[in-house]
Amino acid sequence: MFTRINRPLRLLGWRLYPNQSEATKAEIGLKRLDRVGKLAWARESPGQGLV
């Protein structure tokens, strides 16, 4: 709901996961990272810099 109202300005990265459970675990892990860790994750993602 939040992103429906507050659209992202750009997509920093994306990754595919085999199922929703794995994707949720990865999302939780990503949210626990500090800013530097999140930026490193985005640099390593295949979809880096997409608008």
N, C-alpha and C positions, 0 to 999 in steps of 0.2 A: 504494500500500500504506500509506503514512504516514497519509493522510487517512481510510483505512478504519478504522484503529485510533484515531486522534486526530481525531475529528469536528470540523469547524469550528464555532465558536460562532455565527457569523452570516455571511451572504454580503454582502460589501461592494460587489460590483459584478460585472457580466458584460458581455461583448461577443460578438457573433457574427462569425465569420470564414468566408470562402468555402471554405476547405479546411483540413486538419490542418496542412499545412506553414506556412500563414500564421498559424495559431493558435499553433504552436510558436515561431515567430519572435517573435510578440507576447509570449508568456510569458517568453521569455528576456530580452527588453527590459524587461519589467515587473520581473523579478527583479533586474535590474541597477540599478534606481532606488533612491534613498535613501528613508527613511521619508516625508519630505515629498512626494516625487514620487509614491510609492505612494498616499498619502492623496489627492493631487490627482487621480490616475487614478480612484480610487474615487468621488470627488465627481462626476466627469464621466460615469461609467457609468450606463446606463439602469436597471440593477437595483439602484441604491444603496439600502442599508439593508434589504434583504430578510432575513427570518429563516429 
